[in-house]
Amino acid sequence: MAATKEDLALTIDETEWSWLRAHLERGGLILVNDSLDLAEAGLRVAEDDVAVIEHWVSTGKLGKPTEAQITHWNDEKQKKFAMLIISPYVLIQERLPTFH
């Protein structure tokens, strides 16, 4: 049975940049723009929805992190990300800091 968007939403977790480095180095890290729903993006990747994925890539809403982003995150190792594993990929979104 295929996963639904709701199923995937329940598996979204939070992590720090230091944990994501290994996935970057193996080429499995995908940055999802904050304008997209992470669970929806995960569902499209899981279903190999080429038309939607290509559109998102061409409009800059989905893709590999840039060197500038990586450099910034390396300087801010405690930075938080929302993370969704769609094997073999790890989809991430930048999390804004929350103040308590």
C-alpha positions in Angstrom: 0.0 0.0 0.0 1.4 3.4 -1.0 2.0 6.1 1.6 -0.4 9.0 1.7 0.5 12.7 2.2 -1.0 12.3 5.7 1.2 9.2 6.4 4.3 11.1 5.3 3.4 14.2 7.4 3.5 12.0 10.5 7.1 11.0 9.7 8.5 14.5 9.4 11.1 15.1 12.0 13.4 17.9 13.1 17.1 17.6 12.9 20.3 19.7 13.0 22.7 20.4 10.1 25.5 18.3 11.7 23.3 15.1 11.2 22.5 16.0 7.6 26.1 16.4 6.4 26.5 12.6 5.7 23.5 12.7 3.4 24.8 15.8 1.6 28.2 14.0 1.0 26.4 10.9 -0.5 24.3 13.2 -2.8 21.0 12.3 -1.2 20.0 15.7 0.3 17.2 17.6 -1.4 16.2 21.1 -0.2 12.5 21.9 -0.4 11.5 25.5 -0.6 9.4 26.8 2.3 6.6 27.6 -0.1 6.0 23.9 -0.6 4.4 21.5 1.8 7.1 19.0 2.8 4.8 16.1 3.0 3.4 16.9 -0.5 6.9 17.2 -1.9 7.8 13.8 -0.3 4.7 12.2 -1.8 5.6 13.5 -5.3 9.2 12.2 -4.9 8.0 8.8 -3.6 5.6 8.5 -6.5 8.3 9.6 -9.0 6.0 12.4 -10.3 8.4 13.6 -13.0 6.3 16.4 -14.4 5.7 18.0 -11.0 9.3 17.4 -9.8 10.8 18.9 -13.0 8.5 22.0 -12.6 9.6 22.5 -9.0 13.3 22.1 -10.0 13.0 24.5 -12.9 11.3 27.1 -10.6 13.9 26.7 -7.8 11.5 25.1 -5.4 13.3 21.8 -5.2 16.9 20.9 -5.6 20.3 20.4 -4.1 21.6 22.9 -1.6 23.9 25.6 -3.1 27.5 26.0 -2.0 26.6 29.3 -0.3 23.8 27.6 1.7 26.2 24.7 2.7 28.9 27.2 3.8 26.3 29.1 5.9 25.0 25.9 7.5 28.5 24.7 8.2 29.0 27.9 10.2 25.7 27.3 12.0 25.9 23.6 12.9 23.0 23.8 15.4 20.6 25.1 12.7 17.3 23.2 12.7 15.7 21.6 9.7 12.4 19.8 9.0 13.4 16.4 7.6 11.5 13.7 5.7 13.2 10.5 4.6 12.0 9.2 1.2 14.7 6.6 0.6 17.3 7.1 -0.9 16.7 10.8 -0.4 16.4 13.1 2.7 14.2 16.0 2.0 14.8 19.1 4.1 13.3 22.5 4.8 15.0 25.3 6.7 13.4 25.8 10.1 13.2 29.3 11.5 14.4 29.6 15.1 11.7 29.5 17.7 12.0 31.5 20.8 10.4 30.3 24.0 
